[in-house]
Amino acid sequence: MKHDELPFSAAAHRNKGPILDVLRRVLPSATTVLEVACGTGQHAAHFAAAHPGWDWQPTDGDEAALPGIASRCAGLPNVRPPMRLDVVALTWPPVLGCFDAVYCANMLHVSPWATCAALMRGSASHLAAGRLLVLYGPFIVEGEPTAHSNRAFAAALRARNPGWGLRRLPDVMGEARAAGMVFEQRFDMPANNLIVVFRRSG
């Protein structure tokens, strides 16, 4: 597949720089990363190219997305072949192994709420104790005004699918705690998004 024929996300292109800046702050220079819901593979390719010491495993729930991810990341020796990952499966494939970090961007608001608990459980089962889960996307934060653009975005999502929508950060934290993940820090990002970091306890 030619590069100019690959699926492309304008949002992923815009946010890859700011997200990389945060990942550089929270991840060591040599680490293994499992990316959940990789989509077009733009983040995987950008982050892995910027940090050869990051060993990146892209995954996506859509089998049809995998060839495009593989083509985009071709030539990057630190990106593993993409794998299909059904986040809500009772157990994630054991072949995945254990990682130092799990990274997931812009998934929770475009999937059913049950996906959040599944993401937390699956991440905990493939993270060593003390390792990180990094989430990126729009959230509703108690006690803080929700931007007009995010309110409009949430309404548009619910119109497309009643099970979609921006998630309340306290609810996400509750699912994390139930899976043995401890909230560590958050970063305010451009366009009213957040990066939220959890650490695997135990």
C-alpha positions in Angstrom: 0.0 0.0 0.0 1.5 3.4 -1.1 1.9 6.0 1.7 -0.5 8.5 0.1 -3.2 5.7 -0.1 -3.0 5.0 3.6 -6.0 5.8 5.9 -5.3 9.2 7.5 -6.7 11.0 10.6 -6.3 14.8 10.7 -6.8 14.7 14.5 -4.0 12.2 15.0 -1.8 14.3 12.8 -2.5 17.4 14.9 -2.1 15.9 18.3 0.9 13.6 17.7 3.4 16.3 18.7 1.8 17.4 22.0 1.2 13.7 23.0 4.8 12.8 22.2 6.0 15.7 24.4 4.1 14.1 27.4 5.2 10.6 26.6 8.8 11.7 26.7 8.2 12.9 30.3 6.5 9.8 31.6 8.2 6.9 29.7 11.8 5.9 30.0 14.1 6.0 26.9 13.9 2.2 26.6 10.5 0.7 27.2 8.0 -1.7 25.7 4.6 -0.2 24.8 1.3 -1.8 23.9 -0.9 0.5 21.9 -4.7 -0.2 22.1 -7.0 1.0 19.3 -4.1 2.0 17.0 -6.4 3.2 14.2 -4.4 4.5 11.3 -1.1 3.8 12.9 0.0 7.4 12.8 0.8 7.6 16.4 2.7 4.4 16.4 4.8 5.5 13.4 5.5 8.9 14.8 6.4 7.9 18.3 8.5 4.9 17.3 10.5 7.0 14.8 11.1 9.6 17.4 12.3 7.1 20.0 14.2 4.1 18.7 14.4 2.7 22.2 10.6 2.4 22.4 9.5 -1.1 21.4 6.0 -0.6 20.1 3.2 -3.1 19.7 0.3 -1.7 17.7 -3.1 -3.4 18.0 -6.6 -2.6 16.8 -10.0 -4.2 17.0 -10.6 -3.9 13.3 -8.8 -6.6 11.3 -9.1 -4.4 8.2 -7.0 -1.7 9.8 -3.9 -3.9 10.3 -2.5 -3.8 6.7 -2.5 0.0 6.8 -0.8 0.1 10.2 1.8 -2.4 8.9 2.4 -0.3 5.8 2.7 3.0 7.7 5.2 1.5 10.2 7.2 -0.5 7.6 10.9 0.2 8.0 10.7 1.0 11.7 12.5 -1.9 13.4 11.1 -1.0 16.8 7.5 -1.5 15.7 6.2 -5.1 15.9 3.7 -6.5 13.4 0.2 -5.1 14.3 -2.2 -7.5 16.0 -6.0 -7.6 16.3 -7.1 -7.0 19.9 -10.8 -7.2 21.0 -10.6 -5.0 24.1 -13.8 -6.4 25.6 -12.7 -10.1 25.2 -12.7 -11.9 28.6 -8.9 -12.3 28.3 -6.5 -10.7 25.9 -4.2 -12.9 23.8 -1.5 -14.4 26.1 0.9 -14.1 23.1 0.9 -10.3 23.8 3.1 -10.9 26.9 4.0 -8.2 29.4 4.7 -4.5 28.7 6.1 -1.5 30.5 3.3 0.7 29.3 -0.1 0.6 27.7 -1.1 3.6 25.5 -4.7 4.3 24.3 -5.9 7.4 22.5 -9.5 8.5 21.6 -11.2 5.2 22.2 -13.4 5.5 25.3 -15.8 8.1 23.9 -16.4 6.1 20.7 -17.1 2.8 22.3 -19.6 1.4 24.8 -19.0 2.2 28.5 -18.2 -1.4 29.2 -15.1 -1.0 27.1 -13.6 1.2 29.9 -13.6 -1.6 32.5 -12.4 -4.1 29.9 -9.5 -1.7 29.0 -8.5 -1.4 32.7 -8.7 -5.2 33.3 -6.8 -6.1 30.2 -4.1 -3.5 30.7 -3.6 -4.6 34.3 -3.1 -8.2 33.1 -0.4 -7.2 30.7 1.5 -4.6 32.8 4.2 -5.4 35.3 3.7 -3.9 38.7 4.5 -0.2 38.8 4.1 0.2 35.1 1.9 2.8 33.3 -1.4 3.1 31.5 -1.6 6.3 29.5 -5.0 7.5 28.2 -5.6 10.4 25.8 -8.9 12.1 24.9 -11.7 14.4 26.0 -13.1 13.8 29.5 -15.7 15.5 31.7 -14.0 16.6 35.0 -16.1 17.3 38.1 -15.9 20.9 39.2 -14.4 22.1 35.9 -16.5 23.7 33.1 -16.8 21.5 30.0 -15.8 23.5 26.9 -18.5 24.3 24.5 -16.7 22.4 21.7 -16.7 19.3 23.9 -20.4 19.6 24.8 -21.2 19.8 21.1 -18.9 16.9 20.4 -20.6 14.8 23.1 -24.0 15.5 21.6 -22.8 14.6 18.1 -21.4 11.3 19.5 -24.7 10.4 21.2 -26.6 11.2 18.1 -24.5 8.7 16.2 -24.7 6.0 18.9 -26.4 6.4 22.3 -23.7 4.3 23.9 -21.0 6.7 23.0 -20.1 10.0 24.7 -17.5 11.8 26.8 -16.7 9.9 30.0 -16.6 11.4 33.4 -13.1 11.2 34.7 -14.1 10.1 38.2 -16.0 7.1 36.6 -12.9 6.2 34.6 -10.8 6.4 37.8 -13.2 4.1 39.6 -12.9 1.5 36.9 -9.1 1.8 37.1 -9.1 1.3 40.9 -11.3 -1.8 40.5 -8.6 -3.3 38.2 -5.7 -2.4 40.5 -4.7 0.7 38.6 -3.8 3.9 40.6 -4.3 7.4 39.2 -1.0 9.2 39.1 -1.3 12.4 37.1 -3.0 14.3 34.4 -1.8 16.7 31.7 -4.0 19.3 30.1 -3.7 19.1 26.3 -4.6 21.3 23.3 -8.2 21.3 22.0 -9.6 20.6 25.5 -8.2 17.1 25.8 -6.4 15.4 28.6 -3.7 12.8 29.1 -4.4 10.7 32.2 -1.8 8.4 33.6 -2.4 5.4 35.9 0.1 3.1 37.5 -0.3 -0.7 38.0 -0.3 -1.4 41.7 1.1 -4.4 43.4 
